[in-house]
Amino acid sequence: MFTAILFVCSLIDQTNCYKLVDNRGPYETEEKCLTRVEEMINDIPNVLPHYRTVRFTCNNDKGKKGVEGLET
């Protein structure tokens, strides 16, 4: 099982960052988790207008990181 996590930072103050953990999951596969990551990234401008995703990950239930990446 995998949990989607985003790290977002303010466009105005790069030291103002948040860790956002998905509350819909966990998901059975990394692929489903990544689909949820994409949804969350697309929602950020609506929820936190002056923030952008700087990093994301899909952690598995054993505490190990699955897919991880940087947004550009």
C-alpha positions in Angstrom: 0.0 0.0 0.0 1.3 3.5 -1.0 0.5 6.9 0.4 0.8 10.1 -1.8 2.8 12.9 -0.3 3.5 16.4 -1.7 5.9 19.0 -0.5 4.8 22.5 -1.5 6.5 25.9 -1.0 5.4 29.5 -1.3 6.2 31.3 -4.5 6.8 34.4 -2.4 8.8 32.9 0.5 10.7 29.7 -0.4 11.2 29.0 3.3 7.4 28.7 3.8 6.8 25.1 2.9 4.2 22.3 3.8 4.1 18.6 3.7 0.7 17.5 2.4 -0.4 13.9 3.0 -3.2 12.4 1.0 -6.2 11.3 3.1 -7.9 9.2 0.4 -5.3 6.5 0.3 -3.4 4.3 0.8 -3.3 2.8 -2.7 -2.6 -0.7 -3.7 0.0 0.1 -6.4 2.6 2.8 -7.1 0.8 3.6 -10.3 -2.5 4.4 -8.5 -0.5 6.5 -6.0 1.1 8.4 -8.8 -2.3 9.1 -10.4 -3.4 10.6 -7.1 -0.2 12.6 -6.9 -1.0 14.1 -10.3 -4.5 15.0 -9.1 -3.1 16.7 -6.0 -0.5 18.6 -8.0 -3.3 19.9 -10.3 -5.4 21.0 -7.3 -2.6 23.0 -5.6 -3.3 26.3 -7.5 -6.9 26.1 -6.4 -6.3 25.2 -2.8 -3.0 27.1 -2.2 -2.8 29.8 -4.9 0.7 31.1 -4.2 2.3 27.7 -3.7 3.8 25.1 -6.0 4.8 21.5 -5.6 8.6 21.1 -5.2 8.7 17.4 -4.4 6.5 14.4 -4.3 6.7 10.8 -3.1 4.7 7.6 -2.8 5.6 5.9 0.5 4.7 2.3 1.0 3.2 1.1 4.3 6.5 -0.4 5.4 8.0 3.1 5.7 10.1 2.7 2.6 10.0 5.3 -0.2 8.5 4.2 -3.5 8.4 6.5 -6.4 9.9 9.9 -5.6 10.4 13.0 -7.8 10.8 16.7 -8.2 8.4 19.0 -9.9 9.8 21.4 -12.5 
